[in-house]
Amino acid sequence: MNQHILAAIRSQPWAIMPAYLDAIEAIALRMIEHPTLIEVERDGHQARFEAASARMGERAPGTRTAALRDGVGSLPVFGPIFPRASGLSTSGATTIDVLAADLRALEASSDVRTILMTIDSPGGAVAGIHDFGQLVATISKPVSVHVTGQCCSAAYWIASQAPGGISLDPTGIVGSIGVCMSTSFQENADAAGRRSIDIVSSGAPNKRPDLSTEEGRDALRPTLDALEAVFIAAVAKGRGTTEATVRADFGKGGTLTGKDAKAVGMVDRVEADGLDGAIRRLARSAPPAAPRRTAAANRNAVALLRAGS
């Protein structure tokens, strides 16, 4: 079963920091002592998640993960990003389906004047990222981003779509723009004495390219390049710059921190007071809340609609 999960992981492109993809694969294989998994567990991300959650406020009504403080609805994007809930995403991760549902709930809430996506994520699977980014870009309420730790790869793809801009902690990290896939090939029989052999039809040699060779990797690379082009175009549009600038100045697959990220236009503000400062700033500048309609007003509105139909 674990090998099937690993195969599913390796069958799709990822926009994620390399160490985290290694850690996800280690979890799938139950390799609890894998050095990369130990490194990720010790990088302080869990403590950052807890500290950020405490600052975001009380749970926003009608949401699974969002919080509300002083009219600012905070939507956490913590850990690796998956399209939907699975065995790998139940703890310390984020799923696009929950993010989308909670974002729409914040949009619909009369208590929420502005929305802040609070991000500390290495990125994740490419599937669903583009559509969710478009939702962020077109939501009816103001949407901003604050980075408390890292905002890399798929997470930066999402963040770049926020019309209200991006702020980050002085030590926040952004970037890792690009797409990757992971693979392995079998050299020896497995524990059951079996060795997998794939046979493809004559007209489909690229269905199972030999990725141990440069020729095989070249067969796969155009797909990754095409996805990267969509990624870069989205970032350029969201950040109000050119694709050439993104390719030249936004890290070339690497990451930038704090003032360096601001200098090249990857973020708009380095927030000296961190998440607290971002929430206070947005609470001061957010538009006033829409007045609540009374039950009688709602009945009158319904009656008018019916009369006009």
N, C-alpha and C positions, 0 to 999 in steps of 0.2 A: 504493500500500500504506500509506504514512504517513497519508494521509487516512482510510483505513479504521480504522487504530489510533486516530486522533484521534476518529473517530465513536464507537468503542467506549468511549473514556474519557468522552465527553460524554453517553453514553446511560445512565449510572448515577449515583446520588447519592453524594456524598463527605462524609466527616467529616474535614476536613483543613485545615491552615493555608493561606490563599489563595496565598501565594507558592509553596508546594510544588505545588499543583495547576497553577499556571502553568508551573512547571519541568517537571512530568511531560508537559504538552502540548508544551513546547518540545523535549523529548527525542524525543517521538513524531514531531515534524516535522523532527528533525535540525537544529534552529535552535541550534547550539552557541554562537553569540554572542549569544543572547537575554539582555537585561539581567537578567531575573529568574533565569535559570539561572546566570549568573555570580555574582549575589548569593548564591544558595543554596550554590554551590560554595565561596564564601569565608566562610561563616558559622561555620566551625570545627567542623562536625558530624563530619567524618571523623576529626579529631584526637581529639575526645571519644570516638568509638566505639573507637578504638585504645587510648586510655588506660583506658577502662572494661573492655575485653576483657582487658587485661593484669592487671587487679586481680581478675578473677572466678575465676582459677585455671586448672587443666588441663581439657582437653576431657572432658566426662562420657561414660563408655562408653555406646555405643548411641544417641548423639544426633548431630545434625548441627551444632548451634550452641551447645548448653548447656555450662556449665563447672561444675567442682566444687572447692570450697575449704572445708576444715574442716567437712565435713558439710552445707555450704550449696550447693545446686544452683542456679546462676544461669542464668536464661533471658533472653537478650538480645532486646529489642524495639527495634531500631535502624532509623531511616529510615522512609520511607513504607510503609504496610501494604497488601498486596494479598491477595486471597483465595487465590491459588495462584501457582506460578512462571509467569513469562512473560518476554517480551523486555524489559519495563520493570522487572522485579523481580530481575534476576540479580545486580545489584551495588548495595550500599549500601541495601538494602531488606529488608523482612521479609514472609513469607507466612504466612497463617493455617494452612495445612496443615502446614507445618514446625513452627510453634509448638505446634500441638496434639499432633503426634507426639512432640516433644521433652518437652513437659510430661508426657505419659503415661509416657515413659521415665524421667523423674526420679521420678515417683510410684512406679514399680515398682522402682527401685534401692534395695537395702538400704544403700548407702553414703550416700544422701541423707536427711538428717533433716528438713530444711526447705527450701522453695523460695523464691527471690527473683527476681522479674521485674525486670530492670534495663532501664529505659525511657529512650530518647532519640528520640522520634518526633513528627512533626508531625500524625500521624493517617493516614487512608487511605480506601479504599473501604468503604462501609457493609456490603457483602455479607460475611456470615460473622462479623461482629463480635459480634452478640448471642449466637450459639451458643457462640462461644469464651469470651465473658464468663461464660456459665453453667457452662462447664467449669472455669474458674478458680474460680468460687464454690463448686463442689461437689467439687473434687479432695480426696482423702483425707488428704493431708499439708498442713501449714501453708503458706500462700502469702502472701507479702508483696510489696510493690513499693518500689523505690527509683528516683527520677528523677535522672539525672545531667545532663540538659540540658533538654529540653522533653518534656512529656507532654500532648499536645493532641488535642482532638477524639476520633477513634476510639481513640487510645491512652489517653486519659483514661477513655473508656467502659470499656475493658478493665481499667485500673488500679482503677477504683472498685469492681470486683467482688472484689478480693482480700480475704479475711476477715482477714488479718493486718495490714491497713492500708497506708498510703502514707507513705514518708519521701522527702525530697528534699534535694538540695544547697541551700545558702543562696541560690544564684543560679538554682535550678531554676524552670521555668515550667510552669504547669498551666492547663487550661481549654479555651477555644475550643469550647464546647459548642454544637452546632448542625449543620445539614446544608445542603449547597449542591450546585448543579449548574452546569456551565459550558456555554456554547453560543456559536455564531456563526452568521451568516447571510450568504449569498453575494450580493454587490452587483454583481460583475462576472464575466465569463467567466473560467474558470481557464486555466492555461497551454496546455491542449489546445484552447482555444476553446469549452469546454462550460460550460453553466450548468445546475445541478441544479434540477429542478422536481418537487415532491412533490404527488401527488393522492391524496386519501383518500375513502373512501365517505361517503355523505351522513349516515349515522347515527353517524359517529365523528369529529366536528370536532376533538376534543381529542387525536386520535392524532398530529397534526402541527400543534400550535398555533403561531401566528406570534409567536415570542418577542421580536421587535423591538417588539412592542406591549405595553402594560400588560395588556390583556385576555388576551393569550397567556401572559404570565408568571403572571397570576392563575389560569389553568387548571392550571399546573404546581405552584403553591405549596402547595395542599392535600396533595399527596403528600409534599413536603418537611416540612411541618408534622406530618404523621402520623408520619414517621420520627423527627423531633425529639422527639415525645411519647414514643416508645418509648425513645429515648436518655435523656431526662430521667427517666423512670420507673425505668430501670435504675440510673442514677446515684443517685437518691434511695434506692432499696432497698439498693444496695451500701454507701452511705455512712451509712445509718441515719438519714436525715432525710426531709423532706417535699419533694414536687415543687415546692411554692410556694417553699421555701427555695432549691432549686436554681435556679429561674427568677429569683429576686430577688437572690441573693447570690453565685452561682457564676460571675460574670463577664459574663452576658448575651451570650455569644458572644466575649467578650474573654478575656484571660489575667490570671492573678495570679502573684506571685512570692513564694517563701520565707514569711516570717512573715505576710504578708497572706493567703496561701492557707491557712495554718494557722488564722488567726483566724476565717475563715468556715466552716471545717470541710471544706475540699477535700482537705487532707492531715492527717496525724496528728503529724508530727514533722519538724523541720528538722534535718538531720544535719550537725553542724558538721564532722565528719571525712569527709563524703562517702560514697562507696561503700565504702571500706575500713571506716569506722565502722559502716555498716549490716551488712556481712558479719560483723564481729567481734561485734556485738551479737546477731545471730541465732545465731551459732555458740555463744555462751554460753547462750542461753535455749532452744535447740532441744531437743526431747525426745531421749532416748537412742536410738541406732540399734537396730533389731530384731536379735536374735541370729541369726547365720547358722546354718542347719540343715546338718548333715553329710549326705553322700550316703546313709549308712545310715539317718539319720532320715527323709530323703525317701522311701526305699524302704519303710520301716515305715509311713509315712503313706499311701502308695499302697496297700499291702497291707491296711491297715485299711479304707480306702474300698471296696476290692473285696470284702472280707469282708462289709461291711454292705449291699452291693448285691444 
